[in-house]
Amino acid sequence: MTKADDLELIKSGDSVITSWVKDEMKVRVYGDAAVVTGRDTIKETYKGKDTSDQYRFTDTWVKRAGRWQCVAAHSSVIAKK
């Protein structure tokens, strides 16, 4: 999704998130770069249908002008057993 897609989804009201929990987070810093991994557990409905799930995520951060900026993010649904 693009940023515009994400904002439109929020404005539409079609997606309703009631809970978003991040856990199992690990931060690895490499000078002015960092990689953050973890798990998201999201309770959500989309157009009235339950779309709750768990995801693994990886975010890549770079320190620019003294501030941390996220330059890449990825998440994938955790397969159910």
C-alpha positions in Angstrom: 0.0 0.0 0.0 1.1 3.5 -0.6 0.8 6.2 2.0 -2.2 7.7 0.1 -3.9 4.2 0.1 -3.3 3.9 3.8 -4.7 7.4 4.5 -7.8 6.7 2.3 -8.5 3.5 4.2 -8.4 5.3 7.5 -10.7 8.1 6.2 -13.2 5.6 4.7 -13.9 4.0 8.1 -13.9 0.6 6.4 -11.0 -0.6 8.6 -11.5 -0.5 12.4 -8.6 -1.4 14.6 -9.5 -2.1 18.2 -6.1 -3.3 19.4 -2.5 -3.3 18.1 0.1 -4.9 20.3 3.8 -5.1 19.4 6.0 -7.6 21.2 9.1 -9.8 20.7 10.9 -6.7 19.6 14.6 -6.8 19.0 16.7 -3.7 18.0 20.1 -4.1 16.4 22.1 -0.9 16.0 24.9 -0.7 13.4 26.4 2.8 13.8 23.9 5.2 12.1 21.6 2.3 11.0 19.3 0.0 12.9 17.1 -3.0 12.2 14.0 -3.6 14.4 12.2 -6.9 14.2 9.2 -8.1 16.1 5.6 -9.3 16.1 2.3 -7.3 15.7 -1.0 -8.7 17.0 -3.8 -6.7 15.4 -7.5 -7.0 16.2 -9.3 -5.5 13.2 -12.5 -5.5 11.2 -12.7 -4.6 7.5 -16.1 -3.7 6.2 -17.6 -5.5 9.2 -15.5 -8.7 8.7 -13.0 -9.9 11.3 -9.5 -9.6 9.7 -7.5 -10.0 12.9 -4.1 -11.6 12.5 -0.5 -11.7 13.7 2.5 -10.4 11.6 6.3 -10.5 11.7 7.8 -7.2 10.9 11.2 -5.7 10.0 11.8 -2.0 10.0 15.1 -0.4 8.9 16.1 2.9 10.4 18.9 5.4 9.5 20.1 8.3 11.7 20.1 11.5 9.7 20.9 14.9 11.1 20.7 13.5 14.6 17.2 12.0 14.2 16.1 8.4 13.5 14.1 8.0 10.3 12.4 4.8 9.1 13.5 4.1 5.5 12.0 0.7 4.9 9.3 -1.5 6.5 8.0 -4.9 5.8 5.5 -7.2 7.5 4.2 -10.7 6.7 1.3 -12.6 8.1 2.4 -15.4 10.5 1.1 -18.7 9.1 -1.5 -20.5 11.3 -0.6 -24.0 12.4 
